[in-house]
Amino acid sequence: MNPRENSLKHILDAGDPAFGVLDNTYTPAAVELLGEFGFDFVWIDLEHAGPSPMDGERLDGLLRAAELTDTELLVRVPAGDPAMVRKVLDAGARNVFLSRADTAADVREAVEAAYFEVDGEPGNRGLAGPRAARYGRAENYPATEDEEVVVGVTLETAAAVENIDDILSVPQLGFVFAGPNDLSVSLGHPGERDHPDVRAAVETIRDSALDHGVPVGNLTAGMDDVIEKVDDGYQVLNVGSTLGALTGQFGDWHDRYENQ
């Protein structure tokens, strides 16, 4: 029995853009529906909210919903703790997304925890029979697992921008994602995503990633912005969130009713 292929990895390897939605309801129903809509990934952010990354049972339900509709979970963990990375992958996620990695050493530690082999040397992934291995039934599990895993990292601090070339040189790094919100804090302009310093940092991340041949991602604000970012070379694009969609649909409902 072979493991399920990672469709997000195949999209990135082909050089195509992948579109996804942040689900901040953390419910299988929302993941399933977003998959039905045809999104390439559903971003599950375990940094700012949601269940513990160590809660394998909660991840199981979200993963089964994704698999039912042929979308991928993009699971962001609060830190690159090797035990946390291994736990998320063993639950069956194929795409681990690190928060706030400032140095190449931070990224390398997480990458080594995600793979059985890294750049021709032994990795630090644990070998067992978890859900990722089809409960021990997957054929040639270490090799096939390594072919399907993606480790991405959010670059969202001034230190990360300073270390960008070293970070992008880490073997088997799957993608980087520019984090304008935290960058605005780190650069001394909290909430000012359009501040020239923040925009310059984001452009540095994008340009460096393209130079190194590493896929790069970003947030988007509307269809025009999506098209512009695809034209600018971005491949991992978050197009909104479930709570944002609910707010946009119902947030001012009473005001609209009363103003009729």
DRENPA-3360 file (N, C-alpha, C; in nm, 2 decimals, always signed):
BEGIN
1 = MNPRENSL = +0.09/-0.12/+0.00/+0.00/+0.00/+0.00/+0.09/+0.12/+0.00 ~ +0.07/+0.21/-0.10/+0.15/+0.33/-0.11/+0.09/+0.45/-0.04 ~ +0.17/+0.54/+0.01/+0.11/+0.66/+0.08/+0.05/+0.75/-0.02 ~ -0.04/+0.84/+0.03/-0.11/+0.93/-0.06/-0.01/+1.04/-0.11 ~ -0.02/+1.07/-0.24/+0.07/+1.17/-0.29/+0.03/+1.31/-0.24 ~ +0.13/+1.40/-0.24/+0.11/+1.53/-0.19/+0.09/+1.62/-0.31 ~ -0.03/+1.66/-0.34/-0.07/+1.73/-0.46/-0.01/+1.88/-0.45 ~ +0.00/+1.93/-0.33/+0.06/+2.07/-0.32/+0.21/+2.06/-0.36;
9 = KHILDAGD = +0.28/+1.96/-0.32/+0.42/+1.95/-0.36/+0.44/+1.94/-0.51 ~ +0.35/+1.87/-0.57/+0.36/+1.85/-0.72/+0.33/+1.98/-0.79 ~ +0.23/+2.06/-0.73/+0.20/+2.19/-0.79/+0.33/+2.28/-0.79 ~ +0.39/+2.28/-0.67/+0.51/+2.37/-0.65/+0.62/+2.32/-0.74 ~ +0.64/+2.19/-0.74/+0.75/+2.14/-0.83/+0.73/+2.17/-0.97 ~ +0.61/+2.19/-1.02/+0.58/+2.22/-1.16/+0.59/+2.37/-1.18 ~ +0.61/+2.45/-1.08/+0.63/+2.59/-1.09/+0.49/+2.67/-1.10 ~ +0.38/+2.60/-1.07/+0.25/+2.66/-1.08/+0.21/+2.72/-0.94;
17 = PAFGVLDN = +0.12/+2.82/-0.95/+0.07/+2.87/-0.82/-0.03/+2.78/-0.75 ~ -0.03/+2.78/-0.62/-0.12/+2.71/-0.53/-0.20/+2.80/-0.45 ~ -0.33/+2.78/-0.45/-0.42/+2.88/-0.38/-0.49/+2.81/-0.26 ~ -0.49/+2.88/-0.15/-0.55/+2.82/-0.03/-0.62/+2.92/+0.06 ~ -0.69/+2.87/+0.16/-0.77/+2.95/+0.26/-0.72/+2.91/+0.40 ~ -0.71/+3.01/+0.48/-0.69/+2.98/+0.63/-0.82/+2.95/+0.69 ~ -0.82/+2.82/+0.75/-0.94/+2.78/+0.82/-0.92/+2.81/+0.97 ~ -0.98/+2.91/+1.03/-0.97/+2.94/+1.17/-1.09/+2.90/+1.25;
25 = TYTPAAVE = -1.17/+2.80/+1.19/-1.27/+2.73/+1.27/-1.22/+2.60/+1.32 ~ -1.12/+2.54/+1.26/-1.06/+2.42/+1.29/-1.16/+2.30/+1.30 ~ -1.25/+2.30/+1.19/-1.35/+2.20/+1.19/-1.33/+2.12/+1.06 ~ -1.35/+1.98/+1.07/-1.35/+1.90/+0.94/-1.45/+1.95/+0.84 ~ -1.56/+1.99/+0.88/-1.66/+2.04/+0.78/-1.61/+2.15/+0.70 ~ -1.54/+2.25/+0.76/-1.49/+2.36/+0.68/-1.38/+2.32/+0.59 ~ -1.29/+2.23/+0.64/-1.19/+2.18/+0.55/-1.25/+2.10/+0.43 ~ -1.34/+2.02/+0.46/-1.41/+1.94/+0.35/-1.47/+2.04/+0.25;
33 = LLGEFGFD = -1.54/+2.14/+0.30/-1.61/+2.23/+0.20/-1.51/+2.31/+0.12 ~ -1.40/+2.35/+0.18/-1.30/+2.43/+0.10/-1.23/+2.33/+0.00 ~ -1.22/+2.21/+0.03/-1.17/+2.11/-0.07/-1.27/+2.10/-0.18 ~ -1.40/+2.09/-0.15/-1.50/+2.09/-0.25/-1.50/+2.21/-0.34 ~ -1.46/+2.32/-0.29/-1.45/+2.44/-0.37/-1.33/+2.44/-0.46 ~ -1.24/+2.34/-0.44/-1.13/+2.33/-0.53/-1.00/+2.39/-0.49 ~ -0.99/+2.44/-0.37/-0.86/+2.50/-0.32/-0.75/+2.39/-0.31 ~ -0.63/+2.43/-0.34/-0.52/+2.34/-0.33/-0.47/+2.31/-0.19;
41 = FVWIDLEH = -0.49/+2.40/-0.10/-0.46/+2.37/+0.04/-0.55/+2.45/+0.14 ~ -0.56/+2.39/+0.26/-0.62/+2.46/+0.37/-0.52/+2.48/+0.48 ~ -0.50/+2.61/+0.51/-0.40/+2.65/+0.61/-0.46/+2.63/+0.75 ~ -0.40/+2.55/+0.83/-0.44/+2.53/+0.96/-0.33/+2.59/+1.05 ~ -0.36/+2.70/+1.11/-0.26/+2.78/+1.19/-0.27/+2.74/+1.34 ~ -0.17/+2.66/+1.38/-0.16/+2.62/+1.52/-0.07/+2.71/+1.60 ~ -0.02/+2.82/+1.54/+0.06/+2.92/+1.61/-0.02/+3.01/+1.70 ~ -0.12/+3.08/+1.64/-0.20/+3.18/+1.71/-0.32/+3.13/+1.78;
49 = AGPSPMDG = -0.37/+3.01/+1.74/-0.50/+2.96/+1.79/-0.51/+2.81/+1.76 ~ -0.62/+2.76/+1.79/-0.65/+2.62/+1.75/-0.60/+2.52/+1.85 ~ -0.61/+2.39/+1.82/-0.57/+2.29/+1.91/-0.42/+2.28/+1.92 ~ -0.37/+2.21/+2.02/-0.23/+2.18/+2.03/-0.17/+2.10/+1.91 ~ -0.06/+2.14/+1.86/+0.00/+2.06/+1.75/+0.03/+1.91/+1.79 ~ +0.03/+1.89/+1.92/+0.05/+1.75/+1.97/-0.07/+1.67/+1.98 ~ -0.19/+1.73/+1.95/-0.32/+1.67/+1.96/-0.34/+1.59/+1.83 ~ -0.29/+1.47/+1.82/-0.30/+1.39/+1.70/-0.44/+1.36/+1.66;
57 = ERLDGLLR = -0.53/+1.34/+1.76/-0.67/+1.30/+1.73/-0.74/+1.42/+1.66 ~ -0.72/+1.54/+1.70/-0.78/+1.66/+1.63/-0.72/+1.67/+1.49 ~ -0.60/+1.65/+1.47/-0.54/+1.65/+1.34/-0.59/+1.54/+1.25 ~ -0.62/+1.43/+1.31/-0.67/+1.31/+1.23/-0.80/+1.35/+1.16 ~ -0.89/+1.42/+1.23/-1.02/+1.46/+1.17/-1.00/+1.56/+1.06 ~ -0.92/+1.65/+1.08/-0.89/+1.76/+0.98/-0.83/+1.69/+0.85 ~ -0.74/+1.60/+0.88/-0.67/+1.54/+0.77/-0.76/+1.45/+0.69 ~ -0.85/+1.38/+0.75/-0.94/+1.29/+0.68/-1.04/+1.37/+0.59;
65 = AAELTDTE = -1.08/+1.49/+0.64/-1.16/+1.58/+0.56/-1.09/+1.63/+0.44 ~ -0.96/+1.66/+0.46/-0.88/+1.71/+0.34/-0.87/+1.59/+0.24 ~ -0.83/+1.47/+0.29/-0.81/+1.36/+0.20/-0.94/+1.32/+0.12 ~ -1.05/+1.34/+0.18/-1.18/+1.31/+0.12/-1.20/+1.40/+0.00 ~ -1.15/+1.52/+0.00/-1.18/+1.61/-0.11/-1.05/+1.65/-0.19 ~ -0.95/+1.57/-0.17/-0.82/+1.59/-0.25/-0.76/+1.73/-0.24 ~ -0.77/+1.79/-0.12/-0.69/+1.91/-0.09/-0.59/+1.87/+0.01 ~ -0.50/+1.96/+0.04/-0.39/+1.94/+0.13/-0.40/+2.03/+0.26;
73 = LLVRVPAG = -0.37/+1.98/+0.37/-0.35/+2.06/+0.49/-0.21/+2.12/+0.49 ~ -0.20/+2.25/+0.51/-0.08/+2.32/+0.54/-0.08/+2.36/+0.68 ~ +0.00/+2.28/+0.76/-0.01/+2.29/+0.91/+0.10/+2.38/+0.96 ~ +0.06/+2.50/+1.01/+0.17/+2.58/+1.07/+0.18/+2.56/+1.22 ~ +0.30/+2.52/+1.26/+0.33/+2.49/+1.40/+0.40/+2.62/+1.46 ~ +0.38/+2.63/+1.60/+0.44/+2.75/+1.67/+0.59/+2.76/+1.66 ~ +0.66/+2.65/+1.65/+0.80/+2.65/+1.65/+0.85/+2.53/+1.57 ~ +0.98/+2.53/+1.54/+1.04/+2.42/+1.47/+1.09/+2.31/+1.56;
81 = DPAMVRKV = +1.03/+2.29/+1.68/+1.06/+2.19/+1.77/+1.06/+2.05/+1.70 ~ +1.17/+1.98/+1.69/+1.17/+1.85/+1.62/+1.06/+1.75/+1.66 ~ +1.03/+1.75/+1.79/+0.92/+1.65/+1.84/+0.79/+1.70/+1.78 ~ +0.76/+1.83/+1.77/+0.64/+1.88/+1.72/+0.63/+1.85/+1.57 ~ +0.74/+1.88/+1.50/+0.74/+1.85/+1.35/+0.71/+1.70/+1.33 ~ +0.77/+1.61/+1.40/+0.75/+1.47/+1.38/+0.61/+1.43/+1.41 ~ +0.55/+1.49/+1.52/+0.42/+1.45/+1.56/+0.32/+1.49/+1.45 ~ +0.33/+1.61/+1.39/+0.23/+1.65/+1.29/+0.25/+1.57/+1.16;
89 = LDAGARNV = +0.37/+1.53/+1.13/+0.39/+1.45/+1.01/+0.34/+1.31/+1.03 ~ +0.37/+1.25/+1.15/+0.32/+1.12/+1.17/+0.17/+1.11/+1.17 ~ +0.10/+1.22/+1.21/-0.05/+1.22/+1.20/-0.10/+1.21/+1.06 ~ -0.01/+1.24/+0.96/-0.05/+1.22/+0.82/-0.04/+1.35/+0.74 ~ -0.01/+1.46/+0.81/+0.02/+1.58/+0.73/+0.14/+1.57/+0.64 ~ +0.14/+1.63/+0.53/+0.25/+1.62/+0.44/+0.32/+1.76/+0.43 ~ +0.26/+1.86/+0.48/+0.31/+2.00/+0.46/+0.31/+2.07/+0.60 ~ +0.44/+2.09/+0.65/+0.46/+2.15/+0.78/+0.52/+2.29/+0.75;
97 = FLSRADTA = +0.46/+2.39/+0.82/+0.48/+2.53/+0.80/+0.53/+2.59/+0.93 ~ +0.66/+2.63/+0.93/+0.72/+2.68/+1.05/+0.69/+2.83/+1.07 ~ +0.67/+2.87/+1.20/+0.66/+3.01/+1.23/+0.79/+3.07/+1.27 ~ +0.81/+3.19/+1.24/+0.92/+3.28/+1.29/+1.05/+3.20/+1.31 ~ +1.11/+3.16/+1.20/+1.24/+3.10/+1.19/+1.34/+3.21/+1.15 ~ +1.44/+3.24/+1.23/+1.53/+3.35/+1.21/+1.66/+3.32/+1.15 ~ +1.70/+3.19/+1.16/+1.83/+3.15/+1.11/+1.82/+3.02/+1.03 ~ +1.93/+3.00/+0.96/+1.94/+2.87/+0.88/+1.94/+2.75/+0.98;
105 = ADVREAVE = +2.00/+2.77/+1.09/+2.01/+2.66/+1.19/+1.87/+2.62/+1.24 ~ +1.78/+2.72/+1.26/+1.64/+2.70/+1.30/+1.57/+2.61/+1.19 ~ +1.59/+2.65/+1.07/+1.52/+2.58/+0.96/+1.58/+2.44/+0.94 ~ +1.71/+2.43/+0.95/+1.78/+2.30/+0.92/+1.73/+2.20/+1.03 ~ +1.72/+2.24/+1.15/+1.67/+2.15/+1.26/+1.54/+2.09/+1.23 ~ +1.45/+2.18/+1.18/+1.31/+2.13/+1.15/+1.31/+2.04/+1.02 ~ +1.39/+2.08/+0.92/+1.40/+2.00/+0.80/+1.45/+1.86/+0.84 ~ +1.56/+1.85/+0.92/+1.61/+1.72/+0.96/+1.51/+1.64/+1.03;
113 = AAYFEVDG = +1.42/+1.70/+1.11/+1.32/+1.63/+1.18/+1.21/+1.57/+1.09 ~ +1.20/+1.63/+0.97/+1.09/+1.60/+0.88/+1.13/+1.49/+0.78 ~ +1.26/+1.46/+0.77/+1.30/+1.37/+0.66/+1.38/+1.25/+0.72 ~ +1.38/+1.14/+0.66/+1.46/+1.03/+0.69/+1.60/+1.05/+0.64 ~ +1.61/+1.12/+0.53/+1.74/+1.15/+0.47/+1.74/+1.29/+0.42 ~ +1.85/+1.37/+0.45/+1.86/+1.51/+0.42/+2.00/+1.53/+0.35 ~ +1.99/+1.57/+0.22/+2.11/+1.60/+0.14/+2.21/+1.48/+0.15 ~ +2.16/+1.36/+0.14/+2.25/+1.24/+0.14/+2.29/+1.19/+0.27;
121 = EPGNRGLA = +2.25/+1.26/+0.38/+2.29/+1.22/+0.51/+2.16/+1.18/+0.59 ~ +2.18/+1.10/+0.70/+2.07/+1.06/+0.78/+1.99/+1.18/+0.84 ~ +1.86/+1.17/+0.83/+1.78/+1.28/+0.89/+1.74/+1.24/+1.03 ~ +1.64/+1.31/+1.09/+1.61/+1.29/+1.23/+1.46/+1.26/+1.24 ~ +1.40/+1.20/+1.14/+1.26/+1.16/+1.14/+1.25/+1.03/+1.21 ~ +1.15/+1.01/+1.30/+1.14/+0.88/+1.37/+1.07/+0.78/+1.28 ~ +1.11/+0.66/+1.29/+1.05/+0.55/+1.21/+0.96/+0.46/+1.29 ~ +0.83/+0.46/+1.26/+0.74/+0.38/+1.33/+0.62/+0.35/+1.23;
129 = GPRAARYG = +0.51/+0.31/+1.29/+0.40/+0.27/+1.20/+0.28/+0.36/+1.22 ~ +0.29/+0.49/+1.22/+0.18/+0.58/+1.25/+0.09/+0.59/+1.13 ~ -0.01/+0.69/+1.14/-0.11/+0.71/+1.03/-0.04/+0.74/+0.90 ~ +0.07/+0.82/+0.91/+0.14/+0.86/+0.79/+0.19/+0.73/+0.71 ~ +0.22/+0.63/+0.78/+0.27/+0.50/+0.72/+0.16/+0.41/+0.70 ~ +0.03/+0.46/+0.69/-0.08/+0.37/+0.68/-0.08/+0.26/+0.79 ~ -0.05/+0.31/+0.91/-0.04/+0.22/+1.02/+0.05/+0.10/+1.00 ~ +0.16/+0.13/+0.93/+0.26/+0.03/+0.91/+0.25/-0.05/+0.78;
137 = RAENYPAT = +0.15/-0.02/+0.70/+0.12/-0.10/+0.58/+0.18/-0.03/+0.45 ~ +0.23/+0.09/+0.46/+0.28/+0.16/+0.34/+0.41/+0.09/+0.29 ~ +0.42/+0.07/+0.16/+0.54/+0.01/+0.11/+0.65/+0.11/+0.10 ~ +0.77/+0.06/+0.13/+0.89/+0.14/+0.12/+0.87/+0.28/+0.18 ~ +0.82/+0.28/+0.30/+0.77/+0.40/+0.37/+0.87/+0.51/+0.38 ~ +1.00/+0.49/+0.43/+1.09/+0.60/+0.44/+1.12/+0.68/+0.31 ~ +1.14/+0.60/+0.20/+1.17/+0.66/+0.07/+1.05/+0.74/+0.02 ~ +0.93/+0.67/+0.02/+0.81/+0.74/-0.04/+0.77/+0.86/+0.05;
145 = EDEEVVVG = +0.79/+0.85/+0.18/+0.75/+0.96/+0.26/+0.84/+1.08/+0.23 ~ +0.97/+1.06/+0.22/+1.06/+1.17/+0.19/+1.02/+1.24/+0.06 ~ +0.97/+1.16/-0.03/+0.93/+1.22/-0.16/+0.81/+1.32/-0.16 ~ +0.73/+1.30/-0.05/+0.60/+1.37/-0.05/+0.60/+1.48/+0.06 ~ +0.70/+1.49/+0.15/+0.69/+1.59/+0.25/+0.74/+1.73/+0.20 ~ +0.68/+1.83/+0.25/+0.72/+1.97/+0.22/+0.73/+2.04/+0.36 ~ +0.85/+2.11/+0.38/+0.87/+2.20/+0.49/+0.88/+2.34/+0.45 ~ +0.79/+2.42/+0.49/+0.80/+2.57/+0.46/+0.83/+2.65/+0.58;
153 = VTLETAAA = +0.86/+2.77/+0.56/+0.89/+2.86/+0.68/+0.84/+3.00/+0.65 ~ +0.79/+3.06/+0.76/+0.75/+3.20/+0.75/+0.87/+3.29/+0.78 ~ +0.90/+3.38/+0.70/+1.00/+3.48/+0.72/+0.93/+3.61/+0.76 ~ +0.94/+3.64/+0.89/+0.86/+3.75/+0.95/+0.93/+3.83/+1.05 ~ +1.07/+3.83/+1.05/+1.14/+3.92/+1.14/+1.26/+3.98/+1.06 ~ +1.31/+4.09/+1.12/+1.43/+4.16/+1.05/+1.54/+4.06/+1.05 ~ +1.56/+3.98/+1.15/+1.67/+3.88/+1.15/+1.66/+3.78/+1.04 ~ +1.54/+3.74/+1.01/+1.52/+3.64/+0.90/+1.56/+3.70/+0.77;
161 = VENIDDIL = +1.52/+3.83/+0.75/+1.56/+3.90/+0.62/+1.71/+3.91/+0.61 ~ +1.77/+3.94/+0.72/+1.92/+3.95/+0.72/+1.99/+3.82/+0.69 ~ +1.92/+3.71/+0.73/+1.98/+3.58/+0.71/+1.92/+3.50/+0.59 ~ +1.85/+3.58/+0.50/+1.77/+3.52/+0.40/+1.85/+3.42/+0.31 ~ +1.97/+3.46/+0.27/+2.05/+3.37/+0.18/+2.09/+3.24/+0.24 ~ +2.13/+3.25/+0.37/+2.16/+3.12/+0.44/+2.04/+3.03/+0.46 ~ +1.93/+3.09/+0.49/+1.80/+3.02/+0.51/+1.76/+2.95/+0.38 ~ +1.77/+3.02/+0.27/+1.73/+2.97/+0.14/+1.83/+2.86/+0.09;
169 = SVPQLGFV = +1.94/+2.85/+0.15/+2.04/+2.75/+0.11/+2.02/+2.62/+0.18 ~ +1.93/+2.61/+0.28/+1.91/+2.49/+0.35/+1.85/+2.38/+0.26 ~ +1.92/+2.27/+0.25/+1.87/+2.16/+0.16/+1.73/+2.12/+0.19 ~ +1.65/+2.09/+0.09/+1.52/+2.04/+0.09/+1.42/+2.13/+0.16 ~ +1.45/+2.26/+0.17/+1.35/+2.36/+0.21/+1.24/+2.37/+0.10 ~ +1.11/+2.35/+0.13/+1.01/+2.34/+0.03/+0.96/+2.48/-0.02 ~ +0.95/+2.58/+0.07/+0.90/+2.71/+0.03/+0.93/+2.81/+0.15 ~ +0.93/+2.93/+0.12/+0.93/+3.04/+0.22/+0.80/+3.13/+0.20;
177 = FAGPNDLS = +0.76/+3.18/+0.31/+0.64/+3.27/+0.30/+0.67/+3.40/+0.37 ~ +0.65/+3.51/+0.30/+0.67/+3.64/+0.35/+0.55/+3.67/+0.45 ~ +0.59/+3.71/+0.57/+0.49/+3.74/+0.68/+0.49/+3.89/+0.70 ~ +0.41/+3.97/+0.63/+0.41/+4.12/+0.64/+0.36/+4.17/+0.77 ~ +0.27/+4.10/+0.84/+0.22/+4.15/+0.96/+0.32/+4.15/+1.07 ~ +0.39/+4.04/+1.10/+0.50/+4.03/+1.20/+0.62/+4.11/+1.15 ~ +0.64/+4.12/+1.02/+0.75/+4.20/+0.98/+0.73/+4.35/+1.01 ~ +0.60/+4.39/+1.01/+0.58/+4.53/+1.04/+0.61/+4.56/+1.19;
185 = VSLGHPGE = +0.59/+4.46/+1.28/+0.62/+4.47/+1.42/+0.77/+4.47/+1.44 ~ +0.84/+4.37/+1.37/+0.98/+4.36/+1.39/+1.06/+4.48/+1.34 ~ +1.00/+4.55/+1.24/+1.07/+4.66/+1.18/+1.03/+4.79/+1.24 ~ +0.94/+4.79/+1.34/+0.91/+4.91/+1.42/+0.79/+4.98/+1.36 ~ +0.71/+4.92/+1.28/+0.59/+4.98/+1.22/+0.47/+4.89/+1.24 ~ +0.42/+4.86/+1.36/+0.32/+4.76/+1.38/+0.19/+4.79/+1.30 ~ +0.15/+4.69/+1.23/+0.02/+4.71/+1.15/+0.03/+4.78/+1.02 ~ +0.15/+4.84/+0.99/+0.17/+4.92/+0.87/+0.23/+4.83/+0.76;
193 = RDHPDVRA = +0.15/+4.74/+0.70/+0.20/+4.65/+0.60/+0.25/+4.72/+0.48 ~ +0.20/+4.84/+0.45/+0.24/+4.91/+0.33/+0.35/+5.01/+0.36 ~ +0.41/+5.01/+0.48/+0.52/+5.10/+0.51/+0.64/+5.06/+0.42 ~ +0.71/+5.16/+0.37/+0.82/+5.13/+0.27/+0.92/+5.03/+0.33 ~ +0.95/+5.03/+0.46/+1.04/+4.93/+0.51/+0.99/+4.79/+0.50 ~ +0.86/+4.78/+0.53/+0.80/+4.65/+0.53/+0.79/+4.60/+0.38 ~ +0.75/+4.68/+0.29/+0.74/+4.64/+0.15/+0.88/+4.61/+0.10 ~ +0.98/+4.68/+0.14/+1.12/+4.65/+0.10/+1.16/+4.51/+0.15;
201 = AVETIRDS = +1.13/+4.48/+0.27/+1.16/+4.35/+0.33/+1.09/+4.24/+0.25 ~ +0.97/+4.25/+0.22/+0.89/+4.15/+0.15/+0.95/+4.13/+0.01 ~ +0.99/+4.24/-0.05/+1.05/+4.23/-0.19/+1.18/+4.16/-0.18 ~ +1.26/+4.18/-0.07/+1.38/+4.11/-0.06/+1.36/+3.96/-0.05 ~ +1.26/+3.92/+0.03/+1.23/+3.78/+0.05/+1.19/+3.72/-0.09 ~ +1.10/+3.79/-0.16/+1.06/+3.74/-0.29/+1.18/+3.73/-0.39 ~ +1.25/+3.83/-0.40/+1.36/+3.83/-0.50/+1.47/+3.73/-0.46 ~ +1.50/+3.71/-0.34/+1.60/+3.62/-0.30/+1.55/+3.47/-0.32;
209 = ALDHGVPV = +1.42/+3.45/-0.29/+1.36/+3.32/-0.31/+1.37/+3.28/-0.46 ~ +1.33/+3.37/-0.54/+1.33/+3.35/-0.69/+1.47/+3.32/-0.73 ~ +1.57/+3.40/-0.68/+1.71/+3.37/-0.72/+1.76/+3.24/-0.68 ~ +1.71/+3.19/-0.57/+1.75/+3.06/-0.52/+1.67/+2.94/-0.57 ~ +1.56/+2.97/-0.65/+1.47/+2.87/-0.70/+1.39/+2.81/-0.59 ~ +1.36/+2.88/-0.49/+1.27/+2.83/-0.38/+1.13/+2.89/-0.39 ~ +1.02/+2.81/-0.40/+0.89/+2.88/-0.41/+0.87/+2.97/-0.29 ~ +0.79/+3.08/-0.32/+0.77/+3.19/-0.22/+0.62/+3.21/-0.22;
217 = GNLTAGMD = +0.57/+3.24/-0.10/+0.43/+3.27/-0.08/+0.40/+3.40/-0.01 ~ +0.27/+3.44/-0.01/+0.23/+3.57/+0.05/+0.08/+3.57/+0.07 ~ +0.04/+3.66/+0.15/-0.11/+3.69/+0.17/-0.15/+3.77/+0.05 ~ -0.29/+3.76/+0.02/-0.34/+3.84/-0.09/-0.46/+3.92/-0.04 ~ -0.50/+4.02/-0.11/-0.61/+4.11/-0.08/-0.70/+4.13/-0.20 ~ -0.78/+4.03/-0.24/-0.86/+4.05/-0.36/-0.80/+3.99/-0.48 ~ -0.89/+3.97/-0.58/-0.85/+3.90/-0.71/-0.74/+3.98/-0.78 ~ -0.75/+4.11/-0.79/-0.64/+4.19/-0.86/-0.51/+4.16/-0.79;
225 = DVIEKVDD = -0.51/+4.16/-0.66/-0.38/+4.13/-0.59/-0.33/+3.99/-0.62 ~ -0.42/+3.89/-0.62/-0.38/+3.76/-0.65/-0.31/+3.75/-0.79 ~ -0.37/+3.81/-0.89/-0.32/+3.81/-1.02/-0.18/+3.88/-1.03 ~ -0.17/+3.99/-0.96/-0.04/+4.06/-0.95/+0.07/+3.98/-0.89 ~ +0.03/+3.91/-0.78/+0.13/+3.83/-0.71/+0.17/+3.71/-0.79 ~ +0.08/+3.65/-0.86/+0.12/+3.54/-0.95/+0.21/+3.59/-1.06 ~ +0.18/+3.70/-1.11/+0.27/+3.76/-1.21/+0.41/+3.79/-1.16 ~ +0.41/+3.82/-1.03/+0.54/+3.86/-0.96/+0.62/+3.73/-0.91;
233 = GYQVLNVG = +0.56/+3.61/-0.94/+0.64/+3.49/-0.91/+0.60/+3.42/-0.79 ~ +0.50/+3.47/-0.72/+0.45/+3.40/-0.59/+0.38/+3.27/-0.63 ~ +0.40/+3.17/-0.55/+0.34/+3.04/-0.58/+0.24/+2.99/-0.47 ~ +0.27/+3.03/-0.35/+0.18/+2.98/-0.23/+0.10/+3.10/-0.19 ~ -0.03/+3.11/-0.22/-0.11/+3.23/-0.20/-0.23/+3.20/-0.12 ~ -0.23/+3.27/+0.00/-0.35/+3.26/+0.08/-0.45/+3.36/+0.04 ~ -0.57/+3.32/+0.01/-0.67/+3.41/-0.05/-0.78/+3.46/+0.05 ~ -0.77/+3.42/+0.17/-0.86/+3.46/+0.27/-0.87/+3.36/+0.39;
241 = STLGALTG = -0.98/+3.38/+0.47/-1.00/+3.29/+0.58/-1.15/+3.27/+0.60 ~ -1.18/+3.16/+0.67/-1.32/+3.13/+0.69/-1.38/+3.23/+0.78 ~ -1.32/+3.27/+0.89/-1.38/+3.38/+0.97/-1.39/+3.51/+0.90 ~ -1.29/+3.54/+0.81/-1.30/+3.66/+0.73/-1.42/+3.66/+0.64 ~ -1.45/+3.54/+0.58/-1.56/+3.53/+0.49/-1.69/+3.54/+0.57 ~ -1.70/+3.49/+0.69/-1.82/+3.50/+0.77/-1.84/+3.65/+0.81 ~ -1.73/+3.71/+0.85/-1.74/+3.85/+0.89/-1.79/+3.94/+0.77 ~ -1.73/+3.91/+0.65/-1.77/+3.99/+0.53/-1.92/+3.97/+0.50;
249 = QFGDWHDR = -1.97/+3.85/+0.52/-2.10/+3.82/+0.48/-2.20/+3.86/+0.59 ~ -2.17/+3.85/+0.72/-2.27/+3.87/+0.82/-2.23/+3.98/+0.92 ~ -2.11/+4.03/+0.92/-2.06/+4.13/+1.02/-2.15/+4.25/+1.03 ~ -2.19/+4.30/+0.92/-2.27/+4.43/+0.92/-2.42/+4.40/+0.88 ~ -2.46/+4.28/+0.90/-2.60/+4.24/+0.86/-2.70/+4.33/+0.92 ~ -2.70/+4.35/+1.06/-2.80/+4.42/+1.13/-2.80/+4.57/+1.08 ~ -2.68/+4.63/+1.06/-2.67/+4.76/+1.01/-2.73/+4.78/+0.87 ~ -2.71/+4.68/+0.79/-2.77/+4.69/+0.65/-2.92/+4.67/+0.66;
257 = YENQ = -2.97/+4.59/+0.75/-3.11/+4.57/+0.77/-3.18/+4.70/+0.82 ~ -3.12/+4.76/+0.92/-3.17/+4.88/+0.99/-3.17/+5.00/+0.89 ~ -3.08/+5.00/+0.80/-3.07/+5.11/+0.70/-3.15/+5.09/+0.58 ~ -3.24/+4.99/+0.57/-3.32/+4.97/+0.46/-3.43/+5.08/+0.46;
% end
